[in-house]
């Protein structure tokens, strides 16, 4: 029995998206920056998660209680981006 290996070639995320993420981060809009990447990757559950955090952040005007949730989402987002994008270091650096 032969084992088939699935080789997925990584693609590069458009530099314009990376620049947008960096600009949002520079403006201290970290939640929106993460949402941009989640949308670009078409990760619907993460999009919903980041949108929920943004609503709560707007309501409470602080992030302290939501940091654990965002950290968990960030782990999933970055793991997915690392597997998908050849220019992950540039993406990560934008944050």
PDB file of N, CA, C and O in Angstrom:
ATOM      1  N   UNK A   1       0.835  -1.176   0.000  1.00  0.00           N
ATOM      2  CA  UNK A   1       0.000   0.000   0.000  1.00  0.00           C
ATOM      3  C   UNK A   1       0.887   1.250   0.000  1.00  0.00           C
ATOM      4  O   UNK A   1       1.765   1.408   0.848  1.00  0.00           O
ATOM      5  N   UNK A   2       0.641   2.110  -0.947  1.00  0.00           N
ATOM      6  CA  UNK A   2       1.421   3.339  -1.040  1.00  0.00           C
ATOM      7  C   UNK A   2       0.747   4.446  -0.241  1.00  0.00           C
ATOM      8  O   UNK A   2      -0.472   4.611  -0.265  1.00  0.00           O
ATOM      9  N   UNK A   3       1.555   5.171   0.440  1.00  0.00           N
ATOM     10  CA  UNK A   3       1.038   6.322   1.168  1.00  0.00           C
ATOM     11  C   UNK A   3       1.088   7.536   0.250  1.00  0.00           C
ATOM     12  O   UNK A   3       2.123   7.860  -0.331  1.00  0.00           O
ATOM     13  N   UNK A   4      -0.029   8.177   0.139  1.00  0.00           N
ATOM     14  CA  UNK A   4      -0.072   9.395  -0.666  1.00  0.00           C
ATOM     15  C   UNK A   4       0.206  10.578   0.241  1.00  0.00           C
ATOM     16  O   UNK A   4      -0.365  10.697   1.324  1.00  0.00           O
ATOM     17  N   UNK A   5       1.071  11.430  -0.207  1.00  0.00           N
ATOM     18  CA  UNK A   5       1.314  12.650   0.567  1.00  0.00           C
ATOM     19  C   UNK A   5       0.728  13.819  -0.201  1.00  0.00           C
ATOM     20  O   UNK A   5       0.903  13.955  -1.412  1.00  0.00           O
ATOM     21  N   UNK A   6       0.048  14.633   0.526  1.00  0.00           N
ATOM     22  CA  UNK A   6      -0.575  15.805  -0.061  1.00  0.00           C
ATOM     23  C   UNK A   6       0.378  16.976   0.125  1.00  0.00           C
ATOM     24  O   UNK A   6       0.655  17.398   1.248  1.00  0.00           O
ATOM     25  N   UNK A   7       0.865  17.484  -0.972  1.00  0.00           N
ATOM     26  CA  UNK A   7       1.792  18.600  -0.927  1.00  0.00           C
ATOM     27  C   UNK A   7       1.046  19.863  -1.310  1.00  0.00           C
ATOM     28  O   UNK A   7       0.580  20.019  -2.439  1.00  0.00           O
ATOM     29  N   UNK A   8       0.949  20.742  -0.358  1.00  0.00           N
ATOM     30  CA  UNK A   8       0.273  22.005  -0.616  1.00  0.00           C
ATOM     31  C   UNK A   8       1.325  23.092  -0.752  1.00  0.00           C
ATOM     32  O   UNK A   8       2.091  23.351   0.176  1.00  0.00           O
ATOM     33  N   UNK A   9       1.353  23.718  -1.905  1.00  0.00           N
ATOM     34  CA  UNK A   9       2.301  24.797  -2.123  1.00  0.00           C
ATOM     35  C   UNK A   9       1.769  26.068  -1.474  1.00  0.00           C
ATOM     36  O   UNK A   9       0.612  26.447  -1.655  1.00  0.00           O
ATOM     37  N   UNK A  10       2.631  26.702  -0.726  1.00  0.00           N
ATOM     38  CA  UNK A  10       2.232  27.939  -0.062  1.00  0.00           C
ATOM     39  C   UNK A  10       2.133  29.063  -1.086  1.00  0.00           C
ATOM     40  O   UNK A  10       2.868  29.098  -2.072  1.00  0.00           O
ATOM     41  N   UNK A  11       1.225  29.960  -0.830  1.00  0.00           N
ATOM     42  CA  UNK A  11       1.075  31.149  -1.667  1.00  0.00           C
ATOM     43  C   UNK A  11       1.495  32.355  -0.840  1.00  0.00           C
ATOM     44  O   UNK A  11       1.621  32.263   0.381  1.00  0.00           O
ATOM     45  N   UNK A  12       1.709  33.476  -1.499  1.00  0.00           N
ATOM     46  CA  UNK A  12       2.046  34.701  -0.777  1.00  0.00           C
ATOM     47  C   UNK A  12       0.799  35.558  -0.648  1.00  0.00           C
ATOM     48  O   UNK A  12       0.023  35.700  -1.593  1.00  0.00           O
ATOM     49  N   UNK A  13       0.621  36.124   0.530  1.00  0.00           N
ATOM     50  CA  UNK A  13      -0.454  37.081   0.743  1.00  0.00           C
ATOM     51  C   UNK A  13      -0.066  38.378   0.048  1.00  0.00           C
ATOM     52  O   UNK A  13       1.084  38.810   0.133  1.00  0.00           O
ATOM     53  N   UNK A  14      -1.006  38.992  -0.630  1.00  0.00           N
ATOM     54  CA  UNK A  14      -0.788  40.244  -1.350  1.00  0.00           C
ATOM     55  C   UNK A  14      -0.168  41.282  -0.417  1.00  0.00           C
ATOM     56  O   UNK A  14      -0.638  41.472   0.705  1.00  0.00           O
ATOM     57  N   UNK A  15       0.869  41.942  -0.876  1.00  0.00           N
ATOM     58  CA  UNK A  15       1.565  42.940  -0.071  1.00  0.00           C
ATOM     59  C   UNK A  15       0.641  44.081   0.338  1.00  0.00           C
ATOM     60  O   UNK A  15       0.839  44.685   1.392  1.00  0.00           O
ATOM     61  N   UNK A  16      -0.363  44.383  -0.478  1.00  0.00           N
ATOM     62  CA  UNK A  16      -1.318  45.443  -0.127  1.00  0.00           C
ATOM     63  C   UNK A  16      -2.080  45.089   1.145  1.00  0.00           C
ATOM     64  O   UNK A  16      -2.369  45.964   1.961  1.00  0.00           O
ATOM     65  N   UNK A  17      -2.407  43.809   1.318  1.00  0.00           N
ATOM     66  CA  UNK A  17      -3.109  43.355   2.526  1.00  0.00           C
ATOM     67  C   UNK A  17      -2.177  43.466   3.733  1.00  0.00           C
ATOM     68  O   UNK A  17      -2.586  43.906   4.808  1.00  0.00           O
ATOM     69  N   UNK A  18      -0.928  43.064   3.542  1.00  0.00           N
ATOM     70  CA  UNK A  18       0.049  43.161   4.632  1.00  0.00           C
ATOM     71  C   UNK A  18       0.233  44.622   5.039  1.00  0.00           C
ATOM     72  O   UNK A  18       0.305  44.935   6.227  1.00  0.00           O
ATOM     73  N   UNK A  19       0.309  45.511   4.053  1.00  0.00           N
ATOM     74  CA  UNK A  19       0.448  46.940   4.343  1.00  0.00           C
ATOM     75  C   UNK A  19      -0.769  47.473   5.097  1.00  0.00           C
ATOM     76  O   UNK A  19      -0.632  48.300   5.998  1.00  0.00           O
ATOM     77  N   UNK A  20      -1.960  46.997   4.728  1.00  0.00           N
ATOM     78  CA  UNK A  20      -3.195  47.409   5.414  1.00  0.00           C
ATOM     79  C   UNK A  20      -3.163  46.958   6.876  1.00  0.00           C
ATOM     80  O   UNK A  20      -3.519  47.716   7.779  1.00  0.00           O
ATOM     81  N   UNK A  21      -2.734  45.719   7.094  1.00  0.00           N
ATOM     82  CA  UNK A  21      -2.620  45.183   8.449  1.00  0.00           C
ATOM     83  C   UNK A  21      -1.636  46.029   9.271  1.00  0.00           C
ATOM     84  O   UNK A  21      -1.910  46.377  10.419  1.00  0.00           O
ATOM     85  N   UNK A  22      -0.493  46.350   8.667  1.00  0.00           N
ATOM     86  CA  UNK A  22       0.525  47.143   9.362  1.00  0.00           C
ATOM     87  C   UNK A  22      -0.010  48.531   9.719  1.00  0.00           C
ATOM     88  O   UNK A  22       0.249  49.038  10.810  1.00  0.00           O
ATOM     89  N   UNK A  23      -0.754  49.142   8.796  1.00  0.00           N
ATOM     90  CA  UNK A  23      -1.300  50.478   9.046  1.00  0.00           C
ATOM     91  C   UNK A  23      -2.325  50.427  10.178  1.00  0.00           C
ATOM     92  O   UNK A  23      -2.324  51.291  11.054  1.00  0.00           O
ATOM     93  N   UNK A  24      -3.197  49.420  10.163  1.00  0.00           N
ATOM     94  CA  UNK A  24      -4.182  49.276  11.238  1.00  0.00           C
ATOM     95  C   UNK A  24      -3.491  49.081  12.587  1.00  0.00           C
ATOM     96  O   UNK A  24      -3.916  49.644  13.596  1.00  0.00           O
ATOM     97  N   UNK A  25      -2.429  48.287  12.596  1.00  0.00           N
ATOM     98  CA  UNK A  25      -1.679  48.052  13.822  1.00  0.00           C
ATOM     99  C   UNK A  25      -1.021  49.348  14.294  1.00  0.00           C
ATOM    100  O   UNK A  25      -1.025  49.656  15.486  1.00  0.00           O
ATOM    101  N   UNK A  26      -0.457  50.099  13.353  1.00  0.00           N
ATOM    102  CA  UNK A  26       0.170  51.381  13.711  1.00  0.00           C
ATOM    103  C   UNK A  26      -0.833  52.336  14.345  1.00  0.00           C
ATOM    104  O   UNK A  26      -0.483  53.125  15.222  1.00  0.00           O
ATOM    105  N   UNK A  27      -2.083  52.258  13.894  1.00  0.00           N
ATOM    106  CA  UNK A  27      -3.142  53.110  14.440  1.00  0.00           C
ATOM    107  C   UNK A  27      -3.807  52.498  15.668  1.00  0.00           C
ATOM    108  O   UNK A  27      -4.863  52.954  16.105  1.00  0.00           O
ATOM    109  N   UNK A  28      -3.170  51.443  16.228  1.00  0.00           N
ATOM    110  CA  UNK A  28      -3.656  50.782  17.438  1.00  0.00           C
ATOM    111  C   UNK A  28      -5.021  50.116  17.241  1.00  0.00           C
ATOM    112  O   UNK A  28      -5.792  49.974  18.190  1.00  0.00           O
ATOM    113  N   UNK A  29      -5.308  49.714  16.012  1.00  0.00           N
ATOM    114  CA  UNK A  29      -6.566  49.034  15.708  1.00  0.00           C
ATOM    115  C   UNK A  29      -6.265  47.543  15.493  1.00  0.00           C
ATOM    116  O   UNK A  29      -6.420  47.007  14.396  1.00  0.00           O
ATOM    117  N   UNK A  30      -5.833  46.902  16.575  1.00  0.00           N
ATOM    118  CA  UNK A  30      -5.358  45.526  16.506  1.00  0.00           C
ATOM    119  C   UNK A  30      -6.458  44.527  16.162  1.00  0.00           C
ATOM    120  O   UNK A  30      -6.217  43.570  15.427  1.00  0.00           O
ATOM    121  N   UNK A  31      -7.654  44.740  16.683  1.00  0.00           N
ATOM    122  CA  UNK A  31      -8.746  43.811  16.382  1.00  0.00           C
ATOM    123  C   UNK A  31      -9.094  43.846  14.901  1.00  0.00           C
ATOM    124  O   UNK A  31      -9.271  42.798  14.281  1.00  0.00           O
ATOM    125  N   UNK A  32      -9.192  45.026  14.337  1.00  0.00           N
ATOM    126  CA  UNK A  32      -9.507  45.167  12.910  1.00  0.00           C
ATOM    127  C   UNK A  32      -8.402  44.555  12.047  1.00  0.00           C
ATOM    128  O   UNK A  32      -8.685  43.952  11.011  1.00  0.00           O
ATOM    129  N   UNK A  33      -7.152  44.707  12.468  1.00  0.00           N
ATOM    130  CA  UNK A  33      -6.025  44.136  11.730  1.00  0.00           C
ATOM    131  C   UNK A  33      -6.144  42.612  11.662  1.00  0.00           C
ATOM    132  O   UNK A  33      -5.869  42.009  10.624  1.00  0.00           O
ATOM    133  N   UNK A  34      -6.546  42.007  12.750  1.00  0.00           N
ATOM    134  CA  UNK A  34      -6.717  40.551  12.771  1.00  0.00           C
ATOM    135  C   UNK A  34      -7.918  40.141  11.922  1.00  0.00           C
ATOM    136  O   UNK A  34      -7.885  39.117  11.240  1.00  0.00           O
ATOM    137  N   UNK A  35      -8.962  40.938  11.970  1.00  0.00           N
ATOM    138  CA  UNK A  35     -10.161  40.659  11.178  1.00  0.00           C
ATOM    139  C   UNK A  35      -9.844  40.675   9.685  1.00  0.00           C
ATOM    140  O   UNK A  35     -10.375  39.857   8.934  1.00  0.00           O
ATOM    141  N   UNK A  36      -8.999  41.581   9.251  1.00  0.00           N
ATOM    142  CA  UNK A  36      -8.611  41.662   7.842  1.00  0.00           C
ATOM    143  C   UNK A  36      -8.008  40.335   7.381  1.00  0.00           C
ATOM    144  O   UNK A  36      -8.376  39.821   6.325  1.00  0.00           O
ATOM    145  N   UNK A  37      -7.095  39.787   8.159  1.00  0.00           N
ATOM    146  CA  UNK A  37      -6.456  38.521   7.786  1.00  0.00           C
ATOM    147  C   UNK A  37      -7.448  37.369   7.824  1.00  0.00           C
ATOM    148  O   UNK A  37      -7.446  36.524   6.929  1.00  0.00           O
ATOM    149  N   UNK A  38      -8.290  37.321   8.840  1.00  0.00           N
ATOM    150  CA  UNK A  38      -9.289  36.254   8.941  1.00  0.00           C
ATOM    151  C   UNK A  38     -10.230  36.282   7.734  1.00  0.00           C
ATOM    152  O   UNK A  38     -10.581  35.235   7.190  1.00  0.00           O
ATOM    153  N   UNK A  39     -10.635  37.480   7.319  1.00  0.00           N
ATOM    154  CA  UNK A  39     -11.508  37.603   6.136  1.00  0.00           C
ATOM    155  C   UNK A  39     -10.771  37.180   4.879  1.00  0.00           C
ATOM    156  O   UNK A  39     -11.334  36.489   4.030  1.00  0.00           O
ATOM    157  N   UNK A  40      -9.531  37.584   4.755  1.00  0.00           N
ATOM    158  CA  UNK A  40      -8.726  37.235   3.576  1.00  0.00           C
ATOM    159  C   UNK A  40      -8.566  35.720   3.466  1.00  0.00           C
ATOM    160  O   UNK A  40      -8.543  35.172   2.364  1.00  0.00           O
ATOM    161  N   UNK A  41      -8.458  35.055   4.599  1.00  0.00           N
ATOM    162  CA  UNK A  41      -8.296  33.605   4.622  1.00  0.00           C
ATOM    163  C   UNK A  41      -9.632  32.872   4.552  1.00  0.00           C
ATOM    164  O   UNK A  41      -9.666  31.644   4.471  1.00  0.00           O
ATOM    165  N   UNK A  42     -10.737  33.627   4.585  1.00  0.00           N
ATOM    166  CA  UNK A  42     -12.088  33.067   4.532  1.00  0.00           C
ATOM    167  C   UNK A  42     -12.361  32.094   5.682  1.00  0.00           C
ATOM    168  O   UNK A  42     -12.940  31.024   5.494  1.00  0.00           O
ATOM    169  N   UNK A  43     -11.925  32.501   6.877  1.00  0.00           N
ATOM    170  CA  UNK A  43     -12.131  31.710   8.090  1.00  0.00           C
ATOM    171  C   UNK A  43     -13.334  32.283   8.833  1.00  0.00           C
ATOM    172  O   UNK A  43     -13.196  33.134   9.712  1.00  0.00           O
ATOM    173  N   UNK A  44     -14.509  31.799   8.462  1.00  0.00           N
ATOM    174  CA  UNK A  44     -15.765  32.382   8.941  1.00  0.00           C
ATOM    175  C   UNK A  44     -15.889  32.396  10.463  1.00  0.00           C
ATOM    176  O   UNK A  44     -16.352  33.384  11.032  1.00  0.00           O
ATOM    177  N   UNK A  45     -15.485  31.324  11.124  1.00  0.00           N
ATOM    178  CA  UNK A  45     -15.598  31.285  12.580  1.00  0.00           C
ATOM    179  C   UNK A  45     -14.690  32.315  13.245  1.00  0.00           C
ATOM    180  O   UNK A  45     -15.069  32.939  14.236  1.00  0.00           O
ATOM    181  N   UNK A  46     -13.493  32.488  12.696  1.00  0.00           N
ATOM    182  CA  UNK A  46     -12.599  33.494  13.262  1.00  0.00           C
ATOM    183  C   UNK A  46     -13.113  34.900  12.968  1.00  0.00           C
ATOM    184  O   UNK A  46     -12.988  35.789  13.810  1.00  0.00           O
ATOM    185  N   UNK A  47     -13.686  35.112  11.790  1.00  0.00           N
ATOM    186  CA  UNK A  47     -14.285  36.409  11.475  1.00  0.00           C
ATOM    187  C   UNK A  47     -15.361  36.732  12.506  1.00  0.00           C
ATOM    188  O   UNK A  47     -15.401  37.840  13.039  1.00  0.00           O
ATOM    189  N   UNK A  48     -16.227  35.772  12.784  1.00  0.00           N
ATOM    190  CA  UNK A  48     -17.284  35.989  13.785  1.00  0.00           C
ATOM    191  C   UNK A  48     -16.692  36.270  15.164  1.00  0.00           C
ATOM    192  O   UNK A  48     -17.176  37.136  15.893  1.00  0.00           O
ATOM    193  N   UNK A  49     -15.645  35.533  15.511  1.00  0.00           N
ATOM    194  CA  UNK A  49     -15.007  35.727  16.812  1.00  0.00           C
ATOM    195  C   UNK A  49     -14.411  37.113  16.956  1.00  0.00           C
ATOM    196  O   UNK A  49     -14.629  37.784  17.964  1.00  0.00           O
ATOM    197  N   UNK A  50     -13.664  37.544  15.960  1.00  0.00           N
ATOM    198  CA  UNK A  50     -13.068  38.885  16.021  1.00  0.00           C
ATOM    199  C   UNK A  50     -14.138  39.977  15.980  1.00  0.00           C
ATOM    200  O   UNK A  50     -14.000  41.000  16.650  1.00  0.00           O
ATOM    201  N   UNK A  51     -15.194  39.770  15.206  1.00  0.00           N
ATOM    202  CA  UNK A  51     -16.281  40.753  15.188  1.00  0.00           C
ATOM    203  C   UNK A  51     -16.952  40.858  16.553  1.00  0.00           C
ATOM    204  O   UNK A  51     -17.305  41.954  16.991  1.00  0.00           O
ATOM    205  N   UNK A  52     -17.128  39.724  17.226  1.00  0.00           N
ATOM    206  CA  UNK A  52     -17.729  39.732  18.567  1.00  0.00           C
ATOM    207  C   UNK A  52     -16.830  40.484  19.552  1.00  0.00           C
ATOM    208  O   UNK A  52     -17.314  41.267  20.369  1.00  0.00           O
ATOM    209  N   UNK A  53     -15.537  40.243  19.470  1.00  0.00           N
ATOM    210  CA  UNK A  53     -14.607  40.951  20.350  1.00  0.00           C
ATOM    211  C   UNK A  53     -14.659  42.447  20.079  1.00  0.00           C
ATOM    212  O   UNK A  53     -14.587  43.248  21.011  1.00  0.00           O
ATOM    213  N   UNK A  54     -14.783  42.829  18.820  1.00  0.00           N
ATOM    214  CA  UNK A  54     -14.851  44.252  18.475  1.00  0.00           C
ATOM    215  C   UNK A  54     -16.114  44.903  19.046  1.00  0.00           C
ATOM    216  O   UNK A  54     -16.077  46.043  19.510  1.00  0.00           O
ATOM    217  N   UNK A  55     -17.223  44.175  19.009  1.00  0.00           N
ATOM    218  CA  UNK A  55     -18.467  44.709  19.588  1.00  0.00           C
ATOM    219  C   UNK A  55     -18.305  44.907  21.092  1.00  0.00           C
ATOM    220  O   UNK A  55     -18.679  45.948  21.633  1.00  0.00           O
ATOM    221  N   UNK A  56     -17.749  43.905  21.759  1.00  0.00           N
ATOM    222  CA  UNK A  56     -17.552  44.005  23.208  1.00  0.00           C
ATOM    223  C   UNK A  56     -16.540  45.091  23.565  1.00  0.00           C
ATOM    224  O   UNK A  56     -16.713  45.806  24.552  1.00  0.00           O
ATOM    225  N   UNK A  57     -15.505  45.211  22.774  1.00  0.00           N
ATOM    226  CA  UNK A  57     -14.517  46.264  23.005  1.00  0.00           C
ATOM    227  C   UNK A  57     -15.167  47.640  22.900  1.00  0.00           C
ATOM    228  O   UNK A  57     -14.880  48.534  23.697  1.00  0.00           O
ATOM    229  N   UNK A  58     -16.026  47.797  21.930  1.00  0.00           N
ATOM    230  CA  UNK A  58     -16.738  49.067  21.759  1.00  0.00           C
ATOM    231  C   UNK A  58     -17.681  49.344  22.939  1.00  0.00           C
ATOM    232  O   UNK A  58     -17.815  50.485  23.379  1.00  0.00           O
ATOM    233  N   UNK A  59     -18.322  48.302  23.437  1.00  0.00           N
ATOM    234  CA  UNK A  59     -19.248  48.467  24.560  1.00  0.00           C
ATOM    235  C   UNK A  59     -18.523  48.789  25.866  1.00  0.00           C
ATOM    236  O   UNK A  59     -18.929  49.683  26.608  1.00  0.00           O
ATOM    237  N   UNK A  60     -17.454  48.058  26.134  1.00  0.00           N
ATOM    238  CA  UNK A  60     -16.763  48.179  27.412  1.00  0.00           C
ATOM    239  C   UNK A  60     -15.654  49.229  27.408  1.00  0.00           C
ATOM    240  O   UNK A  60     -15.217  49.679  28.467  1.00  0.00           O
ATOM    241  N   UNK A  61     -15.202  49.618  26.216  1.00  0.00           N
ATOM    242  CA  UNK A  61     -14.126  50.603  26.062  1.00  0.00           C
ATOM    243  C   UNK A  61     -12.796  50.156  26.676  1.00  0.00           C
ATOM    244  O   UNK A  61     -11.970  50.986  27.057  1.00  0.00           O
ATOM    245  N   UNK A  62     -12.601  48.868  26.766  1.00  0.00           N
ATOM    246  CA  UNK A  62     -11.310  48.326  27.204  1.00  0.00           C
ATOM    247  C   UNK A  62     -11.235  46.858  26.789  1.00  0.00           C
ATOM    248  O   UNK A  62     -12.259  46.232  26.512  1.00  0.00           O
ATOM    249  N   UNK A  63     -10.028  46.317  26.747  1.00  0.00           N
ATOM    250  CA  UNK A  63      -9.814  44.963  26.223  1.00  0.00           C
ATOM    251  C   UNK A  63      -9.397  43.946  27.287  1.00  0.00           C
ATOM    252  O   UNK A  63      -9.287  42.760  26.979  1.00  0.00           O
ATOM    253  N   UNK A  64      -9.165  44.372  28.513  1.00  0.00           N
ATOM    254  CA  UNK A  64      -8.569  43.479  29.502  1.00  0.00           C
ATOM    255  C   UNK A  64      -9.277  42.132  29.634  1.00  0.00           C
ATOM    256  O   UNK A  64      -8.625  41.088  29.601  1.00  0.00           O
ATOM    257  N   UNK A  65     -10.590  42.141  29.783  1.00  0.00           N
ATOM    258  CA  UNK A  65     -11.317  40.888  29.984  1.00  0.00           C
ATOM    259  C   UNK A  65     -11.377  40.034  28.720  1.00  0.00           C
ATOM    260  O   UNK A  65     -11.657  38.838  28.803  1.00  0.00           O
ATOM    261  N   UNK A  66     -11.124  40.615  27.574  1.00  0.00           N
ATOM    262  CA  UNK A  66     -11.254  39.882  26.312  1.00  0.00           C
ATOM    263  C   UNK A  66      -9.919  39.400  25.761  1.00  0.00           C
ATOM    264  O   UNK A  66      -9.884  38.731  24.729  1.00  0.00           O
ATOM    265  N   UNK A  67      -8.827  39.727  26.429  1.00  0.00           N
ATOM    266  CA  UNK A  67      -7.510  39.370  25.904  1.00  0.00           C
ATOM    267  C   UNK A  67      -7.302  37.861  25.799  1.00  0.00           C
ATOM    268  O   UNK A  67      -6.672  37.390  24.852  1.00  0.00           O
ATOM    269  N   UNK A  68      -7.819  37.106  26.749  1.00  0.00           N
ATOM    270  CA  UNK A  68      -7.655  35.649  26.691  1.00  0.00           C
ATOM    271  C   UNK A  68      -8.359  35.078  25.459  1.00  0.00           C
ATOM    272  O   UNK A  68      -7.825  34.198  24.783  1.00  0.00           O
ATOM    273  N   UNK A  69      -9.550  35.581  25.176  1.00  0.00           N
ATOM    274  CA  UNK A  69     -10.291  35.110  23.993  1.00  0.00           C
ATOM    275  C   UNK A  69      -9.555  35.503  22.723  1.00  0.00           C
ATOM    276  O   UNK A  69      -9.426  34.688  21.809  1.00  0.00           O
ATOM    277  N   UNK A  70      -9.068  36.737  22.649  1.00  0.00           N
ATOM    278  CA  UNK A  70      -8.358  37.163  21.439  1.00  0.00           C
ATOM    279  C   UNK A  70      -7.061  36.382  21.268  1.00  0.00           C
ATOM    280  O   UNK A  70      -6.685  36.056  20.142  1.00  0.00           O
ATOM    281  N   UNK A  71      -6.381  36.081  22.351  1.00  0.00           N
ATOM    282  CA  UNK A  71      -5.146  35.302  22.276  1.00  0.00           C
ATOM    283  C   UNK A  71      -5.416  33.918  21.693  1.00  0.00           C
ATOM    284  O   UNK A  71      -4.635  33.412  20.887  1.00  0.00           O
ATOM    285  N   UNK A  72      -6.527  33.311  22.104  1.00  0.00           N
ATOM    286  CA  UNK A  72      -6.891  31.991  21.576  1.00  0.00           C
ATOM    287  C   UNK A  72      -7.194  32.080  20.073  1.00  0.00           C
ATOM    288  O   UNK A  72      -6.722  31.253  19.293  1.00  0.00           O
ATOM    289  N   UNK A  73      -7.976  33.079  19.676  1.00  0.00           N
ATOM    290  CA  UNK A  73      -8.272  33.287  18.255  1.00  0.00           C
ATOM    291  C   UNK A  73      -6.986  33.546  17.471  1.00  0.00           C
ATOM    292  O   UNK A  73      -6.806  33.028  16.369  1.00  0.00           O
ATOM    293  N   UNK A  74      -6.099  34.349  18.049  1.00  0.00           N
ATOM    294  CA  UNK A  74      -4.840  34.679  17.384  1.00  0.00           C
ATOM    295  C   UNK A  74      -4.013  33.428  17.105  1.00  0.00           C
ATOM    296  O   UNK A  74      -3.380  33.323  16.054  1.00  0.00           O
ATOM    297  N   UNK A  75      -4.016  32.492  18.031  1.00  0.00           N
ATOM    298  CA  UNK A  75      -3.269  31.250  17.835  1.00  0.00           C
ATOM    299  C   UNK A  75      -3.776  30.496  16.613  1.00  0.00           C
ATOM    300  O   UNK A  75      -2.991  30.028  15.789  1.00  0.00           O
ATOM    301  N   UNK A  76      -5.089  30.385  16.506  1.00  0.00           N
ATOM    302  CA  UNK A  76      -5.680  29.708  15.345  1.00  0.00           C
ATOM    303  C   UNK A  76      -5.389  30.466  14.057  1.00  0.00           C
ATOM    304  O   UNK A  76      -5.070  29.864  13.032  1.00  0.00           O
ATOM    305  N   UNK A  77      -5.501  31.794  14.116  1.00  0.00           N
ATOM    306  CA  UNK A  77      -5.276  32.614  12.927  1.00  0.00           C
ATOM    307  C   UNK A  77      -3.829  32.490  12.447  1.00  0.00           C
ATOM    308  O   UNK A  77      -3.583  32.274  11.260  1.00  0.00           O
ATOM    309  N   UNK A  78      -2.895  32.623  13.351  1.00  0.00           N
ATOM    310  CA  UNK A  78      -1.479  32.586  12.980  1.00  0.00           C
ATOM    311  C   UNK A  78      -1.048  31.189  12.538  1.00  0.00           C
ATOM    312  O   UNK A  78      -0.235  31.055  11.623  1.00  0.00           O
ATOM    313  N   UNK A  79      -1.580  30.152  13.174  1.00  0.00           N
ATOM    314  CA  UNK A  79      -1.264  28.785  12.732  1.00  0.00           C
ATOM    315  C   UNK A  79      -1.727  28.568  11.295  1.00  0.00           C
ATOM    316  O   UNK A  79      -1.011  27.986  10.480  1.00  0.00           O
ATOM    317  N   UNK A  80      -2.934  29.044  10.996  1.00  0.00           N
ATOM    318  CA  UNK A  80      -3.457  28.902   9.643  1.00  0.00           C
ATOM    319  C   UNK A  80      -2.652  29.700   8.635  1.00  0.00           C
ATOM    320  O   UNK A  80      -2.369  29.218   7.538  1.00  0.00           O
ATOM    321  N   UNK A  81      -2.282  30.919   9.002  1.00  0.00           N
ATOM    322  CA  UNK A  81      -1.502  31.771   8.104  1.00  0.00           C
ATOM    323  C   UNK A  81      -0.113  31.188   7.864  1.00  0.00           C
ATOM    324  O   UNK A  81       0.420  31.270   6.757  1.00  0.00           O
ATOM    325  N   UNK A  82       0.463  30.605   8.899  1.00  0.00           N
ATOM    326  CA  UNK A  82       1.800  30.008   8.774  1.00  0.00           C
ATOM    327  C   UNK A  82       1.784  28.826   7.796  1.00  0.00           C
ATOM    328  O   UNK A  82       2.728  28.625   7.033  1.00  0.00           O
ATOM    329  N   UNK A  83       0.703  28.058   7.834  1.00  0.00           N
ATOM    330  CA  UNK A  83       0.580  26.913   6.925  1.00  0.00           C
ATOM    331  C   UNK A  83       0.278  27.343   5.489  1.00  0.00           C
ATOM    332  O   UNK A  83       0.682  26.672   4.540  1.00  0.00           O
ATOM    333  N   UNK A  84      -0.433  28.461   5.333  1.00  0.00           N
ATOM    334  CA  UNK A  84      -0.922  28.862   4.018  1.00  0.00           C
ATOM    335  C   UNK A  84       0.018  29.778   3.242  1.00  0.00           C
ATOM    336  O   UNK A  84       0.121  29.676   2.019  1.00  0.00           O
ATOM    337  N   UNK A  85       0.699  30.668   3.947  1.00  0.00           N
ATOM    338  CA  UNK A  85       1.428  31.734   3.263  1.00  0.00           C
ATOM    339  C   UNK A  85       2.946  31.583   3.366  1.00  0.00           C
ATOM    340  O   UNK A  85       3.497  31.373   4.446  1.00  0.00           O
ATOM    341  N   UNK A  86       3.592  31.693   2.228  1.00  0.00           N
ATOM    342  CA  UNK A  86       5.047  31.639   2.173  1.00  0.00           C
ATOM    343  C   UNK A  86       5.688  32.879   2.774  1.00  0.00           C
ATOM    344  O   UNK A  86       6.834  32.832   3.221  1.00  0.00           O
ATOM    345  N   UNK A  87       4.958  33.985   2.787  1.00  0.00           N
ATOM    346  CA  UNK A  87       5.493  35.228   3.348  1.00  0.00           C
ATOM    347  C   UNK A  87       4.924  35.490   4.746  1.00  0.00           C
ATOM    348  O   UNK A  87       4.637  36.630   5.110  1.00  0.00           O
ATOM    349  N   UNK A  88       4.769  34.414   5.516  1.00  0.00           N
ATOM    350  CA  UNK A  88       4.217  34.526   6.866  1.00  0.00           C
ATOM    351  C   UNK A  88       5.023  35.479   7.757  1.00  0.00           C
ATOM    352  O   UNK A  88       4.452  36.208   8.568  1.00  0.00           O
ATOM    353  N   UNK A  89       6.357  35.470   7.601  1.00  0.00           N
ATOM    354  CA  UNK A  89       7.177  36.350   8.442  1.00  0.00           C
ATOM    355  C   UNK A  89       6.804  37.815   8.216  1.00  0.00           C
ATOM    356  O   UNK A  89       6.803  38.610   9.156  1.00  0.00           O
ATOM    357  N   UNK A  90       6.488  38.171   6.967  1.00  0.00           N
ATOM    358  CA  UNK A  90       6.064  39.541   6.669  1.00  0.00           C
ATOM    359  C   UNK A  90       4.709  39.841   7.306  1.00  0.00           C
ATOM    360  O   UNK A  90       4.483  40.928   7.837  1.00  0.00           O
ATOM    361  N   UNK A  91       3.818  38.859   7.243  1.00  0.00           N
ATOM    362  CA  UNK A  91       2.480  39.018   7.845  1.00  0.00           C
ATOM    363  C   UNK A  91       2.617  39.208   9.350  1.00  0.00           C
ATOM    364  O   UNK A  91       2.064  40.146   9.924  1.00  0.00           O
ATOM    365  N   UNK A  92       3.360  38.304   9.975  1.00  0.00           N
ATOM    366  CA  UNK A  92       3.547  38.366  11.425  1.00  0.00           C
ATOM    367  C   UNK A  92       4.201  39.686  11.834  1.00  0.00           C
ATOM    368  O   UNK A  92       3.841  40.283  12.848  1.00  0.00           O
ATOM    369  N   UNK A  93       5.155  40.124  11.040  1.00  0.00           N
ATOM    370  CA  UNK A  93       5.845  41.374  11.316  1.00  0.00           C
ATOM    371  C   UNK A  93       4.936  42.594  11.233  1.00  0.00           C
ATOM    372  O   UNK A  93       5.208  43.620  11.856  1.00  0.00           O
ATOM    373  N   UNK A  94       3.862  42.481  10.466  1.00  0.00           N
ATOM    374  CA  UNK A  94       2.921  43.593  10.320  1.00  0.00           C
ATOM    375  C   UNK A  94       2.122  43.812  11.597  1.00  0.00           C
ATOM    376  O   UNK A  94       1.578  44.894  11.819  1.00  0.00           O
ATOM    377  N   UNK A  95       2.054  42.788  12.428  1.00  0.00           N
ATOM    378  CA  UNK A  95       1.307  42.912  13.690  1.00  0.00           C
ATOM    379  C   UNK A  95       2.209  43.449  14.779  1.00  0.00           C
ATOM    380  O   UNK A  95       1.769  43.625  15.915  1.00  0.00           O
TER     381      UNK A  95
END
